[in-house]
Amino acid sequence: MNLETDLNRFMQICQARAEAALDLRLPAADRMPERLHQAMRYSVLGGGKRLRPLLTYAAGQAVGVPWECLDGPACAVEFIHVYSLIHDDLPAMDNDDLRRGKPTCHIAFDEATAILAGDALQALAFHVLAHDSSIAVPASSRLAMVETLAKASGSLGMVGGQAIDLESVGKTLDLPSLENMHIRKTGALIRASVNLATLAHPSLDSSIADKLDHYAKCIGLAFQIQDDVLDEESDTQTLGKTQGKDRDNNKPNYPALLGLAGAKQKARELHEEAVDTLSGLGAEADILRALSRFIIERRA
Amino acid sequence: MNLETDLNRFMQICQARAEAALDLRLPAADRMPERLHQAMRYSVLGGGKRLRPLLTYAAGQAVGVPWECLDGPACAVEFIHVYSLIHDDLPAMDNDDLRRGKPTCHIAFDEATAILAGDALQALAFHVLAHDSSIAVPASSRLAMVETLAKASGSLGMVGGQAIDLESVGKTLDLPSLENMHIRKTGALIRASVNLATLAHPSLDSSIADKLDHYAKCIGLAFQIQDDVLDEESDTQTLGKTQGKDRDNNKPNYPALLGLAGAKQKARELHEEAVDTLSGLGAEADILRALSRFIIERRA
């Protein structure tokens, strides 16, 4: 058994577990208002790499949190992620018709329903953190989870990153500005995915929590660089979304600033930094190490 | 001094207090991303009846919670309310150009910024509840606040009501269906405004909390009926938003179902039920009584 095989197995188990956990926490499709609930379920279920839940489960495993305690946090970050995709795809934003190989929410339903489905998923994320009985930690830790996710999602985190992204269309960003945008746009939620897992272990040594946070910061940026690389290199079918979109939209990206080889090199360096950060941890962190490699080697 | 004078004074004090508290909790306009933060501040500050913060402060006063402990909850419900207005006004939703007498967020800025400003305000609401140091209650009570607000805001509350509202354009709703829509669309957040105040008093007798909850349920519906009445009766200038919009959009409303006189009568009955519910409370609940009357007598 090698790390790659272990990661594949771990990913399959986690993806199935996350799918079931998400399904369980979403309102039923026949519950009123049906169309809204159908749109929420359509966008959340049946696809996606589930990178954020994977990170929550993998970080939890690295610090010894039982899987049962991680379902709620994993779902909460995924609900935030999916709501951001729904809103990002809207005509007034990126105007994308295709996501994960199927029509985007506003195409499959309509724009108003897509806006509301996103809004409701954000509320659901916080409801899960506050309410979910599977999260067996003291109220103060739960509250820290709410705070972490709210900060990562808001105007100084993910939404702020999207706003900077929109403002920068057609502009030339330098490397620090591009990095700053991505640290918010995708990095903040990826860090939250890991940090919710360490918060699920209230007595965890804070230096270990800090290490995992730094790991998450590195792989969050590496993930975005690889996204940019794939946007340059892949075809639409492999990607499950429209290829070359960033370049066509004249959006700043890493290959444009560093060249394709330079971007790949930077992703590799971030992967190495992420793995180095975990040097004090044992085999229980192997999945995190393998996930970091997976992020820079993935093709979709 | 009579109740009306007291209410006027209370409203002025609360509106000024809420304005300052909201200002303090919003990111500065020159903080990056500037345009997003400007849009958030533009939509939140400088207007509105602040009915929800008023209710939080008034309910807090009725049960003896210090004002300082109510600023956070009052801001959280108002952030949710304003985000819902921003999204509601979007072209894909109600397509309104005017709100509180000034251009709506997507007109003053742009659609993408309006979507993101709403999203960020929702996250900010939960961040305030989880983080705000002014909320001096145990973590378990704060967590109950998060849960209450998340439930009131989501697909079974406010957003669900908006979805039902959208689906019912051009349809004939019967009275129970119309009521069900409004109980979610505006009623859920109005109840949350009151319930966050009682949660700020962790040792409060639950029967009193229940009474205030029922009061809030009554006035929430009365508020919506009066909104429908005003939509029929007022002119655009007094209303600060486009008059006759519901009728023009062929939206179901109370005057259409009950007649104008019948709608007014129903609002009066709900006001009386709200006041009756408070019969066990003394003068400390007078503002709540006066607010209930104000809601059915307001002209804008």
Interface residues (C-beta under 8 A of the other chain):
Chain A: P27 M32 P33 R35 L36 H37 M40 Y83 S84 H87 L90 A92 M93 D110 E111 A112 T113 I115 L116 G118 D119 A120 Q122 A123 L124 F126 H127 L129 A130 H131 P138 A139 S140 R142 L143 A144 V146 E147 L149 A150 K151 S153 G154 S155 L156 G157 V159 G160 Q162 A163 I164 L166 E167
Chain B: P27 M32 P33 R35 L36 H37 M40 Y83 S84 H87 L90 A92 M93 D110 E111 A112 T113 I115 L116 G118 D119 A120 Q122 A123 L124 F126 H127 L129 A130 H131 P138 A139 S140 R142 L143 A144 V146 E147 L149 A150 K151 S153 G154 S155 L156 G157 V159 G160 Q162 A163 I164 L166 E167
